[in-house]
Amino acid sequence: MAYLDLEHVSVHFPVRNTWGTTGEVVRAVDDVCLSVQRGSILGLVGESGCGKSTLSRAIMQLQPVTGGRIVLDGTDLTALPPREVRRRRLDFQMVFQDPYASLNPRFSIFSTLAEALGQREPLPRRGREEAVAALMERVGLSPEHMYKYPHEFSGGQRQRIAIARAIAPRPALLLADEPVSALDVSIQSQILNLLTDLVRELGLTMIFISHDLGVVHYLADDIAVMRRGRIVEYGTADAVFHHPRAEYTQTLLAAVPSL
């Protein structure tokens, strides 16, 4: 049984004008069916506006679905009351494209990570520094900088902090939404390798969202290609990358720089 099943998931938005709704809808996500195996990495790829970020927000229960079911480890998240959804949200965490926007500039890194570590269970005051230090080291950051603030770090370091915050509550599912697209190429591979290592070491399941098929192929086990709210191709990473069937996938592949 898959760890995450998306069963005919749709997210539609009504089209509005000055006088209200027009009766038409934008099908941001339209009848999406996907399965993600436990411990695997699914790459979700498509151009900007294809619906992949809306789908990730629906999985995170930040966006209500119009139809379908999102089943996580046997539980239909779409059928849960809000209080239970909030409790279960510790099981699935998200890494965003812009870590600076997602980190509170008034909080030191220590405060941010200590709060995240205490979400699952209270963190003893005496052990907080040690726990934060261990978490920082796990993502390749020096603990001596734990009392610095987000603006004092580089973009790559801030993304490592965001990843540390995401894994702190010990989630089972990690959603990474364009986590390297704003970084220099030299830093991108470091972050990709870090995410891959964390998936293997912590037994995570991950959905990695990107517009870059080459980046997705680098770390994913399976790839789903999304266009205009629908999945147009799905298969193993090598099959989709080397033997694409959909014309749209071939277009994405043509945009990947050749070495």
N, C-alpha and C positions, 0 to 999 in steps of 0.2 A: 504493500500500500504506500502511495506517495506521501511525503510529509506535508506538502501543500498541493491542493487541487483547486483550480479555478474552473468552475462549471458554468459555462454560458454567461459569463459576467459581462454586464453592460453598464455603462455610465453615460446617460444622455442629459444634455443641458437644453432648456427651452430657449429659443431665439426670441429676443425682446426688441421692441422698438419704443418710440416715444409713447405709444398708447398701450403698452403692455406686451403680453406674449402674442406671437404671430401664429401659433399652432404648429410651427416647425421646430425641429430639434437638431442640435449638433450631436452626432454620435461619436463622442470622444473615445469611448471604448464600446465595441459592438460585438457581442456574442463571442467572447474570448474563452477558449478552453485550453488549459495548460496543466501539466503535472510536474512538480519539482521533487526529485527524490531526496531523501534525507542524506545530508553530508555532501551534496553535489553543488555545483555552481551553474546556475542558468544565466546565460547572457541574453538580455532583452535589448534588441537593437532596432533603430529606426531614426528617421530624420526628425528634426524639431517639429512639434505639433502633431506627431503621429498618435499620441495617446499614451505613450509609455509611462510618463510621469503621473498622469491621472490614474493609470492602472496601479502604480506603486502606492499612491495615496489611498486607493480603495483597499488594497491589501492591508495597509497600515490602519485601516478603519478611520482615516481622516477625511474620507470622501464617501458618502452613501452611494450604494449601487442602485441602479434602476431595475436591474434584474439579475438573476443568477445567484450562485453560492460561492463563498470563499471558505474552503474547508482546511483548517490548520490542525494537523495531527489528530484528525477524526472529529474535530469540533467545527461546526458551521458558525463562523464569526458573525455572519450577517444576521443570524437569528438570536444573538446574545443581547441582553439588556445593557445599557450604557455602563453601568457599574462593573459588570463582569468584563466588558471590553477593556475598560481601564485597567483592571487587574491583569488581564491576559497580555496587555500591551508590553509588559516587561519581556515577554517571550519573543517579540519581534521589534528590532530597532533599526534605525535608518541613518545613513551617512549621506549628507547633502553635497551638492556641487560646491557651494561657497561656505567653507567652514567659518569664515569671519562673521558672516551674517547669522550663523546658527550658534555662535558662542557669545555669551553675555560679556560685553567689554568691561563691565564693572566687577566681574568675578575673576579672581586669580585662577590659575589652572588647578591649584590644589582644591579650591572651593568647588569648582565645576566637577572635578573627578570624584571628590569625596561625596558630593551629593549623589552622583550617579551610582557609586558603589553602595550607598546606603538605601537605594530604592528597593532592593530585594529584601533586605533585613537591616536593622540598625547597625551602624558601624561603630565599634567601641572607640571612644575618644583617644585612648592611648595608642591604638593601632592604626590610626588614620594615615599618618605620614608614611608608615611602612607599606600600607596597602596602596596608597597613591604612587609611591616610589616604584613598587613592583609593577603596577599597571603601566606607568610611563616607560619603564625599561622594556616591557613586553612589546610596545609599539615603536621602540627605537629612539626614545627621548631620554635625556639625562635628567634624573630626579632633582639635581641641584637647581633646576629652573622652575620648580613647581610653584613658587610664589610669584612668578611673573604673570603678566596679563596678555591676552590674545594679540594685541598690537605689537608686542615685543618679539613675536615669532614670525618666521617666514611662512609663505603659503603652504609649502610642503609640511612644515612642522605643525601648522594649525590643522591640517587635514589629519595628521597622526593623532593630535589631541581629540579631534572629532571622532576618530575611530576608537580611541581609548574610551571615550565617554559612551559610545554605542555598545561596546562589549562589556562594560563594567557591570550591568545588571545580569550578566550571564544569559543572554538571549539564545534561542535556538535558531532563529532566522534573522539574517542581516540583509537589508535592502540598501544597495549603494547606488545612488542616483547621480550619474555623471561625476563621480568623485575625483577624476583626474583631468577633466577637460580644461580646467582653469590653470593647470600646472605646467611648468616647463617640461619638455620631453625628457630631459635627464632625470627629473624627479618622478615622472609618471611611472616608469618601470619599477622604481623603489616602492611606491605605494601599491602597485599591482602585486608585487612579490609579497609585500606585507599582508595584504588581504588574503592571498592564496595560502600563506603560511598559517594565518589565524584560522582559516576554515579547516585546515587539516589538523592543527594542534588542538583546537577547541571543539571540533566536531560540529561546526556550524553548517547550516544550509544558507546559501547566498543567492540573491538575485542581483546581478550587476547590470545596470542600465547605461547605455551609451549610444551615441550616434555613429561611433567608429567601429566598423566590423572587424578591423584588424586588432584593435584593443580587446574586443570581446573574445575573439578567437584565441588570444594570448593566454587567457586564464579560465575560460568557461569549459565545462564538460558538454553542455548542450546549448544550442542557440535558438531563440525564437525571434523571427523578424516581423516587425509590426509596421503596418501602413494604414493610415486613415482609420484607426481604431480597431483594425482586424489583424490577426496573425496570418501572414501570407506564406510563411515557411517555418518549419520546425524540424530539428534533427540534431545529431551529434555535431559538435563544433567542427570537426574535420570534414564531415559530409557537407555541411552548409557552406563552409569556407571554400572547399576545393571542388565541390560538385553542386553548386547552387541550381535549383530548379526554377524558382520564381524570377521573372524578369527584373523585379524590383531589387531582389537580393544581388543579382548580377550588377545592377547599377551601383549599389553600395560597395560592392567588391571592387569595381573599377575606380572608386575614389580612394582606395587604400594605397598608400605610397609603396612602390616596389623597391626592394632592397638591391 
